[in-house]
């Protein structure tokens, strides 16, 4: 069956749980490929840099569709389909890679319905790394309250909890230790706040600091506030660093637009024992 027919089938006839599983499994596969490339020394390999750019572009489109309400799942899948075929028709050098990964997602979406919700404690410790890729200037909140209509998927109790956390965020903005950062692809579904013990240079693991870092708050889509990180998604996060801020934070803050810097890694002391030698 052609890929276009597979998309049409899942859009028109797919059950909701299979449709959502397909989207999440696709995100998970893109996420893992991105992390694999980032963990390689690819600075001198333009083709890998180009593949990473294309993955991130496609991944962002898939992520945006995932946040739509369930009743618009068909529109979400249509957006993914359009994004995929736009990528293919651009004569990308990596057409086979994207065809294989989408085909694999179709084949596995039925048998991986529970798998896509992989959580922090279930993972290989070598993969439990938070990638901070930039510092995001942030002075004035984009929003000052949360609208119930934006959180229609959540129960009243959950929305109340998120609202309380948002009020804490507003009060915490004067905290000088709170740093606004971009997190590149969360490795799992992670409940916030989440504490890490080690901060290190993703270019050189010999540069590391034993410092407590706490991811306290997160936004997606500019003003969608939430209390957990979503597997496979990029997020705008607020991290509190306890103690002296390591010098690498300023390196990231002042990097130029044409300077490639993979960023900062965060992990626990337990996981560092596996990561540092990986």
C-alpha positions, 0 to 999 in steps of 0.5 A: 500500500502506498504511503498516501493511502496509509495516511488516508486510511488512518485519517478516515477509518483509524480508531482514536487510540491508533491515530494517537499511537501513530503520532506519538510513535513517530515523534519517539522515532524522530526524537531518538534519531535526533539524540543519536546524531547529537551524541555523534561528532558530526560537526564536520559532516554537513549531511548529518547537520542537514538531516538534523535540520530536516528532522527538527522541522518535521518534528516541530510540525508533528509536535504542533499537531499533537497538542490539538484536541482529540476531536481534531485528530484528523486535522492533526494527521492531515497536517503531518501528511502534508508536512511529510509530502512537502519534505519528500517533494523538496528532493531531500537527500534523506527521502529514504530515511523519512519514508522508512520512519513513517512506514515503521510508525504505521506498522507499529502504531497498533502494537505500541499503544502503551509504549509511547508513554515511556516514562523517566524511570523506565529508560536506559540511564544513558538516554536520560539527558536534558539538552539545553540548547539556548538561553531565551530572554524572558522579562515579562510574562506572555500571559497573566492567567490561564484560560479554562478553554485552552485546557479542555482535555484536563479535569477540573482538579488537574486544571486547578493544580496547573493554575496553582503552579502558574501562580507560583511561576509568576511569583518566582520570576524575581528569583535571580537563580531562575534561568529561561532556557530552551530544552531540545526534545525531552527524553521522556514524560517528566513530571515537574519540578525535576532535579538534576545533580550534574551539568555538563558540556555536550561537546566535552564531558570532561567539562562538568559541574556538580551543581543542583539544577531544578526544572520548575516550569515549562511552556509550549507553543509560546503561552501553553503552561504545563507542569510536565515535559512531554516526550519528544517535544521541545519546551521553553523551561525555567531552570533554577540553579542552586549555588554558583552558576557554571560558566558554560551558561554564559557561553550559551547565552552569548553564542553568535547566530553562526556559532554551532554549540550543542549546548548543556546536558543535565542528568542525575548523579546516578545516571552520570556514572553511565553517561560520562563513559558512553 
